[in-house]
Amino acid sequence: MPGSEAPDPADRPARLSVGVVGAGRVGTALGVALEHAGHRVVAVSAVSEASRRRAAERLPDAEVTDPREVVGAAELVLLTVPDDALPELAGGLAATGTPVEGRLVAHTSGRYGAAVLDPLTGAGALPLALHPVMTFTGRPDDVNRLTGISFGVTAPEPLRPVAEALVLEMGGEPAWIAEERRPLYHAALAGGANHLVTLVVEAMDLLRRAGVDEPGRMLGPLLGAALDNGLRLGIDGLSGPVARGDAGTVGEHVAELARVSPESRRAYVALARLTADRALAAGRLKPEDAERLLEALAD
């Protein structure tokens, strides 16, 4: 109604007390997002000085304590630790008899589904995997980055509505990932995002060797357009010498990279072969052109 005020998040029903085990970049961002939704972060664990400082700045009402006490104080527990530490943490909490019965326990790892929390589930916890598909810098604007992003969600089917509701409250969009598909899901994200950074940095280094003073400025518009084309058009957004079947140009690239950077040559050859395979399968490349390309890319 005109003139009416938006409801206070604290007035919403079913607000939860939240504990964060691992007050790093992700944990504090999600904690703040949950507080914006009306939940209350009551306790956090933080080991490093940076984590303690981040918790004090962003979640000032939360008690900083050990993980076992964090779990005991909360109805919803976020385990926001590195992937490799998660199985040991779940097992350790269960082995020490930490009270988890009836508590929602969510981790934010992309690698794992809900099964990694089996030691806690066996003790009565309600397991959720809520992976935000975003990079976090540790800056205050990390919370804003949650708006509209996807979260890879995995949970026992009865808990699916709860998991998806929490994601929506944090401003995200839940995407259901089956337990057995989590490794493939995470490999796709890591390959797309992490390797993209490596490719960009490598391209900038090569441009500097070619005499370009501001490679980032040169690459920005090109890479922005290429990313947009790929996301909107798929393989139909492909351009360049491989898509044209220009084996002579590709062969020259390979020879020059072998002279300047053998590591770059190996990456270029591997990606060019994959590009040629995809272009051929999509009908963008003629078989005879693909054959000449593969000859130019031979070891």
C-alpha positions in Angstrom: 0.0 0.0 0.0 1.2 3.5 -0.7 3.0 5.0 2.3 3.3 1.7 4.1 6.7 0.7 5.5 8.6 -2.4 4.7 8.3 -5.0 7.5 11.2 -5.2 9.9 13.1 -8.5 9.2 13.1 -9.1 12.9 9.3 -9.4 12.9 9.3 -12.3 10.5 8.5 -15.8 12.0 10.9 -18.7 12.4 14.0 -16.6 13.0 17.1 -18.7 13.8 20.1 -18.3 16.0 23.1 -18.8 13.7 26.7 -20.0 14.5 29.6 -19.6 12.1 32.5 -22.0 12.3 35.2 -20.3 10.3 34.8 -16.5 10.2 36.6 -16.1 6.9 35.4 -14.2 3.8 32.5 -16.5 3.0 31.4 -17.2 6.6 31.1 -13.5 7.5 29.4 -12.6 4.3 26.8 -15.2 4.7 26.4 -14.3 8.4 25.7 -10.7 7.5 23.2 -11.8 4.8 21.4 -14.0 7.2 21.2 -11.1 9.7 19.8 -8.9 7.0 17.1 -11.6 6.6 16.3 -11.3 10.3 18.2 -14.2 11.7 20.7 -13.6 14.5 24.4 -14.6 14.5 25.1 -15.5 18.1 28.6 -17.1 18.0 31.6 -17.5 15.6 34.9 -19.3 15.7 37.9 -17.5 14.3 41.5 -18.6 14.4 43.6 -16.0 12.5 43.9 -12.4 13.5 42.3 -11.4 10.2 39.3 -13.6 10.9 38.9 -12.2 14.4 39.0 -8.7 13.1 36.5 -9.5 10.3 34.1 -11.1 12.8 34.4 -8.1 15.1 33.7 -5.7 12.3 30.8 -7.5 10.6 29.2 -9.6 13.3 29.9 -7.5 16.4 27.1 -9.1 18.4 28.5 -12.6 18.0 30.6 -14.2 20.7 34.0 -15.4 19.5 34.5 -18.9 20.9 35.6 -22.4 20.0 33.7 -24.5 17.4 32.0 -26.8 19.9 30.6 -23.8 21.7 29.5 -22.2 18.4 27.5 -25.3 17.5 25.9 -25.6 21.0 24.7 -22.0 20.8 23.0 -22.1 17.4 20.0 -23.6 15.7 21.7 -23.1 12.3 25.4 -23.8 12.0 27.5 -22.7 9.0 30.7 -24.7 8.5 32.7 -22.3 6.3 36.1 -23.8 6.3 38.4 -24.9 3.4 37.3 -28.0 1.5 40.1 -30.2 2.8 39.3 -29.3 6.4 35.6 -30.1 6.2 35.6 -33.9 6.7 38.0 -33.7 9.7 35.8 -30.9 11.2 32.6 -32.9 10.8 34.2 -36.0 12.2 35.8 -34.2 15.1 32.6 -32.5 16.2 30.8 -35.8 16.1 33.7 -37.6 17.9 33.7 -35.1 20.8 30.0 -35.5 21.4 29.1 -31.9 20.3 25.3 -31.5 20.6 23.9 -31.4 17.1 20.6 -33.2 17.3 17.9 -31.2 15.6 20.3 -28.5 14.4 20.6 -27.4 10.8 24.3 -27.8 9.9 25.2 -26.3 6.5 28.6 -26.2 4.8 29.6 -24.0 1.9 32.0 -26.3 0.0 31.5 -26.7 -3.7 33.3 -30.1 -3.7 31.1 -31.9 -1.2 27.4 -32.6 -1.0 25.5 -33.5 2.2 27.3 -36.9 2.7 30.4 -35.2 4.1 28.3 -34.4 7.1 27.3 -38.0 7.7 29.1 -38.2 11.1 26.9 -35.3 12.3 23.8 -36.5 10.6 24.3 -39.8 12.5 24.2 -37.8 15.7 20.9 -36.1 14.7 22.0 -33.1 12.7 20.0 -31.8 9.7 22.6 -31.6 6.9 22.7 -29.0 4.1 25.2 -28.1 1.4 24.9 -24.4 0.3 27.7 -23.4 -2.1 27.6 -19.8 -3.2 28.9 -19.6 -6.8 31.0 -16.4 -6.3 34.4 -15.3 -5.4 34.8 -13.3 -2.2 37.5 -10.7 -1.5 37.0 -10.1 2.2 35.6 -6.6 1.5 32.3 -5.3 2.9 30.7 -5.4 -0.6 31.0 -9.2 -0.5 27.4 -9.3 0.9 26.1 -7.4 -2.1 27.7 -10.0 -4.4 25.2 -12.6 -3.1 22.3 -10.9 -4.7 21.1 -12.9 -7.7 23.9 -15.4 -7.7 23.4 -19.2 -7.8 23.9 -21.5 -4.8 24.6 -25.2 -5.5 22.2 -26.9 -3.1 22.4 -30.5 -1.9 20.4 -32.0 1.0 18.2 -34.9 1.9 14.9 -34.5 0.0 12.9 -33.6 3.1 15.3 -30.7 3.8 15.3 -29.3 0.3 12.7 -26.7 1.0 14.6 -25.5 4.0 17.9 -25.3 2.1 16.3 -23.4 -0.8 14.5 -21.0 1.5 17.7 -20.1 3.2 19.4 -19.3 -0.1 16.5 -17.2 -1.2 16.7 -15.3 2.1 20.3 -14.5 1.4 19.4 -13.1 -1.9 20.6 -16.0 -4.0 19.0 -18.5 -6.4 19.1 -22.2 -5.4 20.3 -24.7 -8.0 19.7 -28.3 -7.1 22.8 -30.5 -7.5 22.5 -34.3 -6.9 25.0 -35.7 -4.4 26.8 -37.8 -7.0 27.1 -34.9 -9.3 28.9 -32.5 -6.9 32.5 -33.4 -8.1 31.5 -32.7 -11.7 29.7 -29.5 -10.7 32.7 -28.2 -8.8 35.2 -29.2 -11.6 33.1 -27.2 -14.1 33.1 -24.1 -11.9 36.8 -24.3 -10.9 37.8 -24.9 -14.5 35.7 -22.0 -15.8 36.6 -19.4 -13.2 40.0 -20.3 -12.0 41.5 -21.3 -15.3 40.0 -18.2 -16.9 42.1 -16.0 -14.6 45.2 -18.0 -15.5 44.4 -17.6 -19.2 43.9 -13.9 -18.8 47.1 -13.4 -16.9 49.0 -15.5 -19.4 47.6 -13.5 -22.3 48.7 -10.2 -20.6 52.2 -11.5 -20.0 52.5 -12.5 -23.7 51.2 -9.1 -24.8 53.9 -7.4 -22.6 56.5 -9.5 -24.3 55.0 -8.3 -27.6 55.5 -4.7 -26.6 52.0 -3.8 -25.4 52.3 -1.4 -22.4 48.7 -1.8 -21.1 47.6 -5.3 -22.0 44.6 -5.2 -19.6 43.2 -2.2 -21.4 43.7 -3.9 -24.7 42.1 -7.2 -23.6 39.2 -5.8 -21.6 36.8 -5.1 -24.4 37.8 -8.2 -26.4 37.4 -10.6 -23.4 34.2 -9.0 -22.3 32.7 -9.5 -25.7 34.0 -13.1 -25.9 32.6 -14.0 -22.5 29.2 -12.5 -23.4 29.1 -14.3 -26.7 30.0 -17.6 -25.0 27.3 -17.3 -22.3 24.6 -16.2 -24.7 25.4 -18.1 -27.8 27.5 -21.1 -26.7 29.7 -22.5 -29.5 28.0 -20.2 -32.0 29.8 -17.3 -30.3 33.2 -18.7 -31.3 35.4 -16.7 -33.5 39.1 -16.7 -34.4 41.5 -18.8 -36.5 40.4 -22.2 -35.2 36.7 -21.5 -36.0 37.8 -20.3 -39.5 39.9 -23.4 -40.0 43.0 -21.2 -40.5 45.7 -23.9 -40.0 48.5 -21.7 -41.2 47.8 -19.0 -38.5 47.4 -21.7 -35.8 50.7 -23.3 -36.9 52.5 -20.0 -36.6 51.1 -19.4 -33.2 52.3 -22.8 -32.0 55.8 -22.2 -33.4 56.1 -18.7 -31.8 54.9 -19.9 -28.4 57.3 -22.8 -28.6 60.1 -20.2 -28.9 58.8 -17.9 -26.2 57.0 -20.0 -23.7 56.8 -23.8 -23.9 54.2 -23.8 -21.1 52.0 -21.5 -23.0 52.4 -23.6 -26.1 51.1 -26.7 -24.3 48.1 -24.9 -23.0 47.4 -23.3 -26.4 47.6 -26.7 -28.2 45.3 -28.4 -25.6 42.6 -25.7 -25.8 42.9 -25.3 -29.6 42.3 -29.1 -30.0 39.2 -28.9 -27.7 38.0 -25.9 -29.6 38.4 -27.7 -32.9 36.6 -30.7 -31.6 33.6 -28.7 -30.4 33.5 -26.6 -33.6 33.5 -29.7 -35.7 30.8 -31.4 -33.7 28.6 -28.2 -34.0 29.1 -28.0 -37.7 31.1 -24.8 -37.5 34.2 -26.5 -38.9 34.5 -28.6 -42.0 36.2 -32.1 -41.5 39.0 -31.2 -44.0 39.7 -28.0 -42.1 39.7 -29.8 -38.8 42.2 -32.3 -40.2 44.6 -29.5 -41.2 44.2 -27.9 -37.8 45.1 -31.1 -36.0 48.2 -31.5 -38.1 49.3 -28.0 -37.1 48.6 -28.9 -33.5 50.5 -32.1 -33.5 53.3 -32.6 -31.0 
